Amino acid sequence: MQENKSDVKIFTSKDGKTEIQVKLENETVWLHQYQLEELFKTNRTSITKLISNIYRTEELNKEATCAKIAQVRKEGKRTVTREVLNYKIDAILSVGYRVNSKQGTQFRI
């Protein structure tokens, strides 16, 4: 059985204004919508619409490019675990080619 390696890397933009923790699992990158929002400097509503359109038009298979991954964080004195939708590199690239923002344009260049 192949070992499931998972790691977190930090991505920082050239200008130093954007910093994102990237989840690496089985040799691919996963980001959640808030990270996509930060990466492309747009709002989460736009990200949600773009992702919905990608799946609706069957450009990508949702089951193959989207996964719920547990996220643990501190809220006050308690630790809370939530399952958050994360998107594989294929979906990240598809969003990057659709998003209408300065950062999206930079991504495409």
C-alpha positions as CSV (number, residue, x, y, z in Angstrom):
1,M,0.0,0.0,0.0
2,Q,1.3,3.4,-0.9
3,E,1.9,5.8,1.9
4,N,-0.3,8.9,1.8
5,K,2.1,11.8,2.3
6,S,0.7,15.1,3.2
7,D,2.6,18.3,3.7
8,V,2.0,22.1,4.0
9,K,4.1,24.6,2.1
10,I,4.1,28.3,2.2
11,F,3.6,30.3,-1.0
12,T,4.5,34.0,-0.9
13,S,4.0,36.3,-3.9
14,K,6.9,38.2,-5.4
15,D,5.6,41.5,-3.9
16,G,5.2,39.8,-0.5
17,K,1.6,40.8,-0.1
18,T,0.1,37.4,-0.6
19,E,1.0,34.4,1.5
20,I,-0.8,31.1,1.3
21,Q,-0.3,27.8,3.0
22,V,-0.5,25.2,0.3
23,K,-1.6,21.6,1.1
24,L,0.4,19.0,-0.8
25,E,-1.1,15.5,-0.9
26,N,-0.1,12.6,-3.2
27,E,2.0,15.0,-5.3
28,T,-0.7,17.5,-6.0
29,V,-1.8,20.9,-4.6
30,W,-5.1,21.5,-2.7
31,L,-6.6,24.9,-1.9
32,H,-9.9,25.9,-0.3
33,Q,-12.1,28.8,-1.5
34,Y,-10.7,31.3,0.9
35,Q,-7.2,30.6,-0.4
36,L,-8.4,30.9,-4.0
37,E,-10.0,34.2,-3.1
38,E,-6.6,35.4,-1.7
39,L,-4.6,33.9,-4.6
40,F,-6.6,35.6,-7.3
41,K,-7.5,38.7,-5.3
42,T,-11.2,38.4,-5.9
43,N,-14.3,37.6,-3.8
44,R,-15.4,34.2,-2.7
45,T,-18.8,34.6,-4.5
46,S,-17.0,34.9,-7.8
47,I,-14.8,31.8,-7.0
48,T,-18.0,29.8,-6.1
49,K,-19.7,30.8,-9.3
50,L,-16.6,29.9,-11.4
51,I,-16.2,26.5,-9.7
52,S,-20.0,25.8,-10.1
53,N,-19.7,26.5,-13.8
54,I,-16.7,24.3,-14.2
55,Y,-18.6,21.4,-12.8
56,R,-21.9,22.2,-14.5
57,T,-20.3,22.2,-17.9
58,E,-18.5,19.0,-17.0
59,E,-15.1,20.5,-17.8
60,L,-13.9,18.7,-14.7
61,N,-15.2,15.9,-12.6
62,K,-16.2,17.1,-9.2
63,E,-15.4,13.8,-7.4
64,A,-11.9,13.8,-8.9
65,T,-11.0,17.5,-8.2
66,C,-12.9,18.3,-5.0
67,A,-12.5,16.9,-1.5
68,K,-13.7,17.6,2.0
69,I,-10.6,18.0,4.2
70,A,-10.7,18.5,8.0
71,Q,-9.5,21.9,9.2
72,V,-8.6,22.4,12.8
73,R,-8.5,25.9,14.3
74,K,-8.7,27.6,17.7
75,E,-11.8,29.7,18.4
76,G,-11.3,31.3,21.8
77,K,-10.3,28.5,24.2
78,R,-11.8,25.7,22.2
79,T,-10.5,23.7,19.3
80,V,-13.0,23.3,16.4
81,T,-12.7,20.9,13.5
82,R,-14.6,21.6,10.3
83,E,-14.7,19.8,7.0
84,V,-13.9,22.4,4.2
85,L,-14.1,21.8,0.5
86,N,-10.7,21.8,-1.1
87,Y,-9.9,21.9,-4.8
88,K,-7.1,20.0,-6.6
89,I,-4.6,21.8,-8.9
90,D,-6.8,21.1,-12.0
91,A,-9.7,23.1,-10.5
92,I,-7.3,25.8,-9.3
93,L,-5.9,26.2,-12.9
94,S,-9.4,26.3,-14.4
95,V,-10.4,29.0,-12.0
96,G,-7.2,30.9,-12.7
97,Y,-8.0,31.0,-16.4
98,R,-11.6,32.4,-15.8
99,V,-11.2,34.8,-12.9
100,N,-11.4,38.5,-13.9
101,S,-8.9,40.2,-11.7
102,K,-5.5,41.8,-12.0
103,Q,-4.0,38.9,-10.1
104,G,-5.9,36.4,-12.4
105,T,-4.3,38.2,-15.4
106,Q,-0.9,37.9,-13.7
107,F,-1.5,34.2,-13.1
108,R,-2.3,33.7,-16.8
109,I,0.8,35.6,-17.9
